[in-house]
Amino acid sequence: MTNIYDVLSKIHVKATASLEKTVAEDLKKEDPPAVEGKAFLEAKIPMTIKAKLKQDKNEDTKRNDRTRSSGDNK
């Protein structure tokens, strides 16, 4: 019988190795010119993305609609 912790450990090792490989590849890449990098960092975010981020930020993460239900009275 397979132990769940063995499976999780193997998945973690594979994910870690994959991440390390990706980071190593990214570190080998050359940095963009300063002007291009500055332009990227100062780029304006489109309004549709801002609206989506604002909507996500305003949503309650605890799934509480701020209204009482019959279950709240117990």
C-alpha positions in Angstrom: 0.0 0.0 0.0 1.3 3.4 -0.9 1.7 6.0 1.8 0.3 9.4 0.9 3.3 11.1 2.4 5.6 9.2 0.1 3.5 10.3 -2.9 3.5 13.9 -1.6 7.3 13.8 -1.0 7.9 12.6 -4.6 5.7 15.3 -6.1 7.5 17.9 -4.0 10.9 16.7 -5.2 9.8 16.8 -8.8 8.3 20.2 -8.5 11.4 21.6 -6.7 13.7 20.2 -9.4 11.5 21.6 -12.1 11.5 25.0 -10.4 15.3 25.0 -9.9 15.7 24.2 -13.6 13.4 27.0 -14.7 15.1 29.5 -12.4 18.6 28.5 -13.6 17.5 29.1 -17.2 16.0 32.5 -16.3 19.2 33.5 -14.6 21.2 32.7 -17.7 19.2 35.0 -19.8 20.6 38.5 -20.5 18.9 41.5 -18.9 17.0 43.8 -21.2 18.5 47.2 -21.9 17.9 49.8 -19.1 15.5 51.8 -21.3 13.4 48.8 -22.2 13.4 47.5 -18.6 12.3 50.9 -17.3 9.5 51.1 -19.9 8.3 47.7 -18.9 8.2 48.6 -15.2 6.4 51.9 -15.8 3.9 50.4 -18.3 0.3 51.4 -17.7 -2.1 48.6 -16.8 -5.2 48.4 -19.1 -8.5 49.4 -17.5 -10.0 46.0 -18.0 -7.3 44.4 -15.9 -7.6 47.1 -13.3 -11.4 46.5 -13.1 -10.8 42.8 -12.7 -8.2 43.3 -9.9 -10.5 45.7 -8.1 -13.4 43.2 -8.3 -11.2 40.4 -7.0 -10.0 42.7 -4.2 -13.5 43.6 -3.1 -14.7 40.0 -3.0 -15.0 38.5 0.4 -12.6 35.5 0.7 -14.6 33.9 3.5 -17.7 33.5 1.3 -19.6 35.7 3.6 -22.3 37.7 1.8 -22.7 39.9 4.8 -26.2 38.8 5.3 -27.4 36.5 8.0 -28.8 33.2 7.2 -30.9 30.9 9.3 -27.8 28.9 10.1 -26.2 31.9 11.8 -28.8 32.0 14.5 -27.8 28.6 16.0 
